[in-house]
Amino acid sequence: MGKFKPYQVGQLHLLPPSLEDYIPEGHLARVVYEVVEGLDTREIEDKYSEMGQHTYHPKILLKLLFYGYATGVRSGRKIAERCESDTAYMYLGEMYKPDFRTINDFRKNNIKEIERYFGEVVRICYEIGMIKVGSINIDGTKMRANAAARRSKDKAGYEKWEKEVERQIKEIMKEAEETEAKEDEEYGDRRGDELPEGLRKKEKLIEKIREVKKMLKDEKERKNFTDIDSKFMKDGQGQIRPGYNCQVAVTEGQVIVGVDVVNDANDRNQLLPMVRKAEEITGEEIKEVAADSGYSSYDNYEALEKSGIVGYIPDQYFALKDRGEYKKEMNRYDLENFRYDKERDVYWCPEGKQLCFYKERDTEGVIRRKQWIYRGISCKACCMRNKCTTAVYRTVAREKREEYREQMRLRLSSKKGRRRYRKRMYTVEPVFGHFKKNLGYKDFLLRGVKKVRAEFTLMCIGYNLMKYWKQRVLMTT
């Protein structure tokens, strides 16, 4: 008896092995296969014609994309390569080898259907009890656009670039005129009146420059030439680059039930839309929502109150205090150290002096304000006035909806509120940690907000499929 198993180089099989034998029971690829087989792909199928060369069935390409995005492989080229060497991809692709252009085109041409399949995957998670409906956590993160920062310009920048391209076009035309005598040698069998290759490229470039320039609303607005929809945003490393604001709504079971991508860097305007998206996907009313201080605003507090939704959203000052980063003594004359006396309808300053009602002030703009203004009555004689204000009288503004913020602070200060808000950190924040740290999703491959939204939706579909797969494994062990 030998020490080793039979070593037979080039051994032929009587019957070819099946790919099923290479994919273990309970493998993620089997779950992806099963889920996609249950999807209705008729809308995509109807886009194809009976004429011409037969193409790959949409379910094959969906399986490859879903599995790729779940495991950190999202490049069309890499997926195409895996179809030739990775048994999981061979199994999902049924041994077909679609090229990267086919994969990329399919992804770009079926944006609406991909977003609909996100909802289908959520419902599958709901059916096996992974989703506790009614309570969600919302968060956002900035991800880099597929665009270089140096390609972002204001109107003056594009005008300067336009003039430079015009100069280059004139040089090309001049060179073409100088070589006119050598047409036969230069152009061969062609007519000889074709535009030089360099000129065609420059004319297309200047045409796009002019299109982008028309989109600029004022002299200061900047747009990126490569990805017009992207905006400058500060990412997690503190760098300001062209990017997008990615939003998710997550349940306690860490299933993503709401997805969006916007080019507004501020999270404040995304709270209510994300609540509505979660309700639309789950088909249930949201009763409770938690989000960080970036989502705090009087408008949001008021809207949640009127909708009957219990919120756990700290304002900026509360969040600083909660983290121990706000020191009263260092900010003695900050508004937060002025105490409101509801019975007397006055404010008391840190020096114990009153500020009485002075006037109303309502403003409309990026941030809507409805305020009552209170003014000090003893400021002239106060020895601390120079430290408190540069005006004759110190004034403070009280939002007419301040009671909503006060209610929110009371709720967050309670044991139940603190426990509920802390739960947000280990339900929604790990989603972005998984995308960026585990899968390396720090930027987008596609350009334009619609395509970027579809790509982020694929990331979230992949994430939910991973959660679903793990839950299935737990249920069968």
Buried (B, 14 or more C-beta within 10 A) or exposed (E): EEEEEEEEEEEEEEEEEEBEEEBEEEBBBBBBBEBBEEBEBEEBEEEEEEEEEEEBBBBBBBBBBBBBBBBBBBEBEBBBBBBEEBBBBBBBBBEBEBEBEBBBBBBBEBBEBBBBBBBBBBBBBBEEEBBEBBBBBBBBBBBBBBBEBEBBBBBEBBBEBBEEBEEBBEEBBEEBEEEEEEEEEEEEEEEEEEEBEBBEBBBEBBEEBEEBBEEBEEEEEBBBBBBBBBBBBEBEEEEEBBBBBBBBBBBBBBBBBBBBBBBEBBBBBBBBBBBEBBBEBBEBEBEBBBBBBBBBBBBBBBBBBEBEBBBBBBBEBBBBBBEEEBEEEEBBBEEEEBEBEEEEEBBBBBBEBBBEEBEEEEEEEEEEBBBBBBBBEBBEEBEBBEEBBEEEBBBBEBBBBBEBBEEBBEBBEEEEBBEBBEBBEEBBBBBBEBBBEEBEBBBBBBBBBBBBBBBBBBBBBBBBBBBBBBBBEEEEE
